Amino acid sequence: MYTIKKFLKNMISANPSFEEKQTFEEKRRQMVKTQLMSRGIVDEKVLRAMAKVPRHEFLPAELWDRAYDDTPLPIGENQTISQPYIVAYMIQALSLKKGDRILEVGTGSGYQTALLAEIHEEIYTVEVRPQLAQKALAKLNELGYGDRVKIHIADDSLGYEEEAPFDGIIVAAATFNIPEPLIDQLAEKGKIIIPIGGRELQTLVRATKINGKLAEEEFFKCMFVPLVREGFENN
Ligand code: SAH
């Protein structure tokens, strides 16, 4: 006999993603509260974007249950998606204004790109590993961010010279010093957010270009993968 109970059970199992979606949404709400607001992320636009963008979608399925944990996670090719707090902090530190030209160095999974595109109308992003770039692009298209994102696969140069100058540059990989090509690609009054230091540990730095010179502020210690070509990989 086809009971109402069976009918309901079939309905639910035929549509598991609905329940799953609710759980992820709830986990994101928790993440915003316990990992971001509690640590001083106050920018409404950043909090809204963090509550909306599905971080799990940028991770392999076997990591979905940890997607909203307070930690970086692997995305393949020895690269990582940063801890949610770090991503939120870096975007907040950019203090995006309408019409700003923004460059992200290190597209990786595309997660941070999606957050930036959620807040800002146009984002330039550059990735040195073509396979990661292609995967990120496919995901960004699938989630509806494609129109706002211009992705560039890095050649021998650093950054995205053809589209410079930028009012904000956000770098998701670490180097010893702020690379000259990125300083050149920064507009007057533009800001670069970048982890600077050694292989094991860096300091998150924000540098603002004032009269052609950089004024630096240091935030906190962090750990990023090396920036290819400028990083520590050959040392
Ligand atoms: N923001 C990403 C995390 C990036 S991890 C996310 O949300 O998933 C750092 C990324 O920087 C890696 O994908 C790495 O391949 C890339 N990268 C390293 N050196 C680079 C360079 N010189 N130019 C562009 N991308 C670079």
Boltz pocket constraint, residues with backbone or C-beta under 6 A from the ligand:
constraints:
  - pocket:
      binder: B
      contacts: [[A, 75], [A, 79], [A, 80], [A, 81], [A, 82], [A, 105], [A, 106], [A, 107], [A, 108], [A, 109], [A, 110], [A, 111], [A, 112], [A, 113], [A, 126], [A, 127], [A, 128], [A, 129], [A, 132], [A, 154], [A, 157], [A, 158], [A, 159], [A, 172], [A, 173], [A, 225], [A, 226], [A, 227], [A, 228], [A, 229], [A, 230]]
      max_distance: 6.0
